[in-house]
């Protein structure tokens, strides 16, 4: 999936140098029940998060499933079979009753996956898709999130227990009307901006803690320039984005097989 919406909610893979996947790398957490079927060829779906930790993935390519499982972006994936970004799958999965996810109640179905759900999805890909990979750190173009020259226009978060989040003013993806954050840290903000900028964003603000913020943005364009909006809104927050070079964590796919549907 190559749309911006399909590349939301991002986080860099932890670097471990040039290292092949080992048996010990297999995540300990697994779904209790999971079904994998071929999805509709032309259907663009996404990830659905239900009460009790149940997960539905609709019309997802293996490439997108890897993005979700490892919380990375498309440009952080290398290698893999030719069908990886064309054949679509539908997955329904349920965590074990012993999981903390069994008590979860996401506020809406498009809520981002929990870390445990991602780990379980990794296990599913390794088992059902015979996924093998290695992690590499490569030098590449990045954005640096820095403190700007203006006073910060962010408030210390009112509720430190609130789920950290940033995105559009209406609670979803950035739509060109501004940026809003709730209990958001600067590393998380950097990661969430990355898919829109199509480069890793590295936090260099040296700001600790978490913040609430909102910046409205108005444009006469029928389809606002999202990158331009981000640069403007970040400046209004008292921050800035600069281009540079830095480490890009990359997941190199060494093997993947189409699963037998069940």
Wavefront OBJ file of the C-alpha trace (Angstrom):
o trace
v 0.000 0.000 0.000
v 1.546 3.207 -1.076
v -0.912 5.805 0.138
v -0.115 8.136 2.986
v -3.000 6.745 4.999
v -1.534 3.274 4.758
v 1.760 4.464 6.182
v 0.499 5.862 9.490
v 1.594 5.263 13.024
v 5.304 4.666 12.541
v 8.325 3.671 14.689
v 11.909 2.799 13.643
v 13.073 -0.810 14.102
v 15.690 -1.139 16.849
v 19.122 -1.234 15.224
v 21.279 -4.313 15.658
v 23.804 -3.863 12.851
v 24.241 -6.419 10.091
v 22.634 -9.456 11.660
v 20.559 -12.252 10.214
v 17.371 -13.354 11.910
v 18.036 -16.030 14.535
v 15.559 -18.469 16.110
v 15.820 -16.478 19.344
v 14.521 -13.440 17.453
v 11.076 -14.986 17.202
v 8.637 -13.001 19.335
v 7.323 -14.793 22.400
v 3.768 -13.497 22.017
v 1.362 -15.170 19.593
v -2.301 -14.888 18.698
v -4.473 -17.640 20.146
v -6.509 -17.937 16.929
v -5.756 -16.448 13.519
v -7.158 -16.919 10.022
v -5.432 -15.824 6.816
v -7.289 -15.600 3.513
v -6.729 -14.024 0.142
v -8.252 -10.545 0.075
v -10.106 -8.742 -2.693
v -7.562 -7.817 -5.382
v -8.634 -4.194 -5.761
v -9.813 -3.575 -2.211
v -7.822 -1.093 -0.169
v -8.408 -1.943 3.431
v -6.432 -1.359 6.567
v -6.100 -2.322 10.206
v -9.096 -2.604 12.525
v -8.709 -2.819 16.289
v -11.628 -4.305 18.218
v -12.469 -4.781 21.917
v -10.672 -7.666 23.560
v -7.580 -7.156 21.437
v -9.080 -8.686 18.302
v -7.450 -7.506 15.076
v -8.820 -7.367 11.547
v -6.565 -6.610 8.593
v -8.435 -6.126 5.324
v -6.981 -6.108 1.824
v -3.413 -5.841 3.115
v -0.286 -6.684 1.155
v 2.562 -8.480 2.874
v 4.574 -5.286 2.625
v 1.901 -3.412 4.556
v 1.587 -6.242 7.088
v 5.330 -5.995 7.702
v 5.001 -2.239 8.173
v 2.310 -2.777 10.783
v 4.044 -5.676 12.541
v 7.405 -3.924 12.880
v 6.008 -0.383 13.059
v 8.153 0.837 10.177
v 7.592 2.570 6.874
v 7.690 1.454 3.274
v 11.100 3.000 2.591
v 12.526 0.995 5.509
v 11.807 -2.342 3.784
v 14.209 -3.867 1.259
v 14.183 -7.126 -0.685
v 11.351 -9.626 -0.674
v 9.393 -11.406 -3.449
v 7.773 -9.529 -6.334
v 4.230 -10.300 -5.085
v 4.891 -8.704 -1.705
v 3.275 -5.379 -2.658
v 0.497 -6.693 -4.932
v -1.201 -9.784 -3.458
v -3.671 -8.864 -0.720
v -4.737 -10.776 2.355
v -7.489 -10.654 4.976
v -6.478 -11.593 8.515
v -8.618 -12.027 11.612
v -6.817 -12.739 14.862
v -7.547 -12.967 18.563
v -5.056 -12.799 21.460
v -5.130 -15.332 24.308
v -7.342 -14.635 27.305
v -4.210 -14.296 29.441
v -3.095 -11.267 27.433
v -3.624 -7.773 28.804
v -5.197 -7.055 25.429
v -8.201 -9.214 26.319
v -9.377 -6.330 28.513
v -8.664 -3.591 25.987
v -11.383 -1.279 24.698
v -9.988 0.879 21.877
v -11.927 4.145 21.459
v -12.421 3.508 17.732
v -11.728 0.681 15.285
v -8.907 2.487 13.455
v -6.966 2.881 16.698
v -3.255 2.031 16.240
v -2.100 -1.444 17.175
v -0.739 -2.067 20.653
v 2.893 -3.203 20.994
v 1.690 -6.704 21.973
v -0.535 -6.910 18.903
v 2.419 -5.971 16.711
v 4.565 -8.652 18.312
v 1.830 -11.224 17.772
v 1.569 -10.141 14.140
v 5.319 -10.653 13.781
v 4.897 -14.219 15.052
v 2.077 -14.801 12.568
v 4.170 -13.561 9.632
v 7.093 -15.764 10.644
v 4.868 -18.836 10.999
v 2.320 -18.420 8.194
v 4.352 -16.470 5.621
v 7.688 -18.140 6.446
v 9.112 -14.660 6.850
v 12.877 -14.404 7.333
v 14.672 -11.100 7.595
v 17.676 -9.232 8.901
v 18.078 -5.712 10.227
v 20.531 -3.205 8.809
v 21.367 0.391 9.611
v 21.990 2.419 6.467
v 23.044 6.020 6.016
v 20.365 8.023 4.223
v 18.445 11.300 3.989
v 16.509 12.251 7.114
v 14.741 15.174 8.723
v 15.984 16.522 12.052
v 13.355 17.819 14.476
v 14.957 20.713 16.370
v 14.019 23.527 18.715
v 13.389 26.686 16.744
v 13.972 30.347 17.520
v 10.392 31.000 18.591
v 8.969 30.349 22.076
v 7.449 26.898 22.449
v 3.683 26.864 21.974
v 3.099 23.509 23.614
v 1.650 22.876 27.058
v 2.698 20.198 29.486
v 0.143 17.418 28.977
v -2.883 17.585 31.265
v -3.283 13.816 31.551
v -0.093 11.753 31.606
v -2.173 8.572 31.437
v -3.766 9.544 28.128
v -2.695 7.475 25.122
v 0.098 9.463 23.401
v -1.141 10.617 20.024
v -0.675 13.238 17.318
v -2.360 13.742 13.968
v -5.068 15.796 12.305
v -7.442 18.124 14.087
v -10.293 15.625 13.752
v -8.435 12.810 15.416
v -7.143 10.885 12.403
v -4.479 11.316 9.781
v -3.152 14.713 8.747
v -5.637 16.181 6.274
v -4.078 19.599 5.683
v -6.036 21.557 8.298
v -3.449 21.487 11.077
v -1.753 19.332 13.694
v -2.951 18.255 17.121
v -1.183 16.332 19.858
v -2.269 14.818 23.162
v 0.280 13.689 25.771
v 2.770 13.495 22.907
v 6.538 13.241 23.342
v 8.962 14.649 20.811
v 10.303 11.213 19.748
v 6.719 10.082 19.088
v 5.912 13.261 17.181
v 8.994 12.762 15.022
v 7.947 9.198 14.245
v 4.379 10.180 13.391
v 5.476 12.910 10.998
v 7.848 10.599 9.157
v 5.391 8.863 6.766
v 4.089 12.200 5.498
v 7.598 13.505 4.893
v 8.659 10.144 3.381
v 11.910 10.205 5.329
v 12.856 9.247 8.887
v 12.437 12.135 11.315
v 14.965 12.110 14.157
v 14.216 13.928 17.384
v 17.022 16.347 18.234
v 14.991 18.771 20.346
v 16.380 17.544 23.694
v 12.876 18.162 25.056
v 11.727 15.619 27.621
v 8.223 14.941 28.844
v 4.973 15.004 26.912
v 2.851 17.844 25.580
v -0.591 18.892 24.418
v -0.709 21.157 21.378
v -2.826 22.267 18.455
v -2.070 24.385 15.396
v -4.790 25.276 12.900
v -3.805 25.645 9.265
v -5.735 27.326 6.475
v -5.052 27.071 2.764
v -6.848 28.251 -0.362
v -5.699 25.144 -2.194
v -8.363 22.446 -2.757
v -5.749 19.835 -1.848
v -3.318 21.357 0.654
v 0.372 20.534 0.445
v 0.796 18.285 3.483
v 4.564 18.719 3.666
v 4.245 22.499 3.476
v 1.587 22.391 6.162
v 3.803 20.294 8.443
v 6.764 22.652 8.060
v 4.555 25.663 8.837
v 2.794 24.083 11.813
v 6.033 22.806 13.320
v 7.469 26.321 13.154
v 4.407 27.707 14.913
v 4.977 25.206 17.717
v 8.440 26.690 18.229
v 10.203 23.796 16.503
v 11.784 23.339 13.092
v 12.619 20.603 10.604
v 15.941 20.509 8.778
v 17.191 18.014 6.202
v 20.322 16.022 6.919
v 21.926 12.597 6.857
v 21.418 9.972 9.481
v 20.844 6.294 10.255
v 17.887 4.661 8.510
v 16.888 1.382 10.115
v 16.045 -1.095 7.352
v 14.384 -4.495 7.430
v 15.837 -6.662 4.648
v 13.439 -9.437 3.627
v 15.380 -12.603 2.847
v 12.434 -14.961 2.353
v 8.631 -14.940 2.307
v 6.098 -17.475 1.036
v 2.407 -17.141 0.269
v 0.457 -18.753 3.131
v -2.036 -21.559 2.764
v -5.431 -19.913 3.403
v -7.455 -21.134 6.379
l 1 2 3 4 5 6 7 8 9 10 11 12 13 14 15 16 17 18 19 20 21 22 23 24 25 26 27 28 29 30 31 32 33 34 35 36 37 38 39 40 41 42 43 44 45 46 47 48 49 50 51 52 53 54 55 56 57 58 59 60 61 62 63 64 65 66 67 68 69 70 71 72 73 74 75 76 77 78 79 80 81 82 83 84 85 86 87 88 89 90 91 92 93 94 95 96 97 98 99 100 101 102 103 104 105 106 107 108 109 110 111 112 113 114 115 116 117 118 119 120 121 122 123 124 125 126 127 128 129 130 131 132 133 134 135 136 137 138 139 140 141 142 143 144 145 146 147 148 149 150 151 152 153 154 155 156 157 158 159 160 161 162 163 164 165 166 167 168 169 170 171 172 173 174 175 176 177 178 179 180 181 182 183 184 185 186 187 188 189 190 191 192 193 194 195 196 197 198 199 200 201 202 203 204 205 206 207 208 209 210 211 212 213 214 215 216 217 218 219 220 221 222 223 224 225 226 227 228 229 230 231 232 233 234 235 236 237 238 239 240 241 242 243 244 245 246 247 248 249 250 251 252 253 254 255 256 257 258 259 260 261 262
